[in-house]
Amino acid sequence: MRVVVNLCRPVALVVAFAVAVWGLLVSEPMAQTQDFTALARIDMRESQIRDQRRGIVVDLALSQGVPYRVFTLYDPARLVMDFREIDWAGVSAEALLAKGRARDVRFGVYRPGWSRMVIDLAGPMVVEQAGLRVDQETGQARLKVALGPASDEEFKRLSGAPIDPNWDLPDPTGVGRDAGARFGQGPLIVVLDAGHGGIDPGAERSGVVEKDLMLTFAREIRETLLRAGGVEVVMTRDEDVFVALERRIAIAHSVGAHVLISLHADVLAEGQGQANGAIIHTLSEAASDAASEKLAERHDRADILAGVDLRGADDVVAGVLLDLARQETQPRSDRLAQNLVEAMRAAGGPMNNKPRRSGGFSVLKAADIASVLIEVGFMSSPRDLKNLRNPEWRASMADGIRDALQIWAVEDAALSDLVRQ
Ligand SMILES: [Zn+2]
């Protein structure tokens, strides 16, 4: 066995690039016992997350060594483990987790080339030890991370998402364009935002997963819009990867978007209003109803669960300036939402009996881009689910969305001229 890294407490962040071992595996034919896929697999029989003494130990048996990093986040307390890269097929949270101080575990694709595991911690804990050993005979690897108890203060001091260009995608750039400009000359730039993705699956019903369904629908809408012409379409994601809500807005800004449409098909519990039919949400501080409040909360929570560090996201001074810009954008978003209600109804609907709602949806917070969130239907409604799975139904909804955008673009350009005069 070879110890690649073995760090002792307390460490804020552990990064290990098992490059030396990598080279060894590639150059020597001894790794014949494993299939030569680029992704490591987890041997479930040998892997577990369990309590150990006063802390937790994460013990993962891997088919090969992979670069990884480990860090903690607080509010709520989480352990985040990033890998390059793991195939999660066959990995089950139930089998992995002996529930105790580790409350829950999620894993999946985080960004292209990244895999992430997030473990919810019962309380403040710090990484005491993290090490990856690679067996030179078999090429298999063992990753052990030990967490020990810590004071709140120590935990906070050592927690935080590291900034590391080797792991982080660059921020979307190219802000040379006039972000959020009114539509006048040139194409209408529409950002389609397929909800959820990667480690965050969204709602799931009868084998249908919201993140997959919404990606399919976003691609279909893109086709419809491009066929109609006069439109440039940008997707916040075009594969099964996680994209933080803040990043979705950054993408829209970077391409100078006029419109952002976020697509969802969530599940609502009974008793939270009529959970069927399409709803168009716009941004508001106070939610229009309890169901919208729940949905907005859940979408933010999905980011937290996926290991996004939300601390420091609010800036009071910037907030004031943003509010001014929003005053101008809000009526444009409202008009778009109203157009969508009418056009989608005309395309066959069905719309919810209260189809225009609002709430504190983070993805709608771009101050200068007309933004709406469409609940295309609710997967908790059998009728909606049947529609959502039907490509013909989706095609008519895509037509409705196209019609609404075309009408909106003409209105917006006309109103813009009025403002200029
Ligand atoms: Zn959703």
Residues whose N, C-alpha, C, O or C-beta is under 5 A from the ligand:
A	BS01	ZN	G195 G202 H264 A265 D266
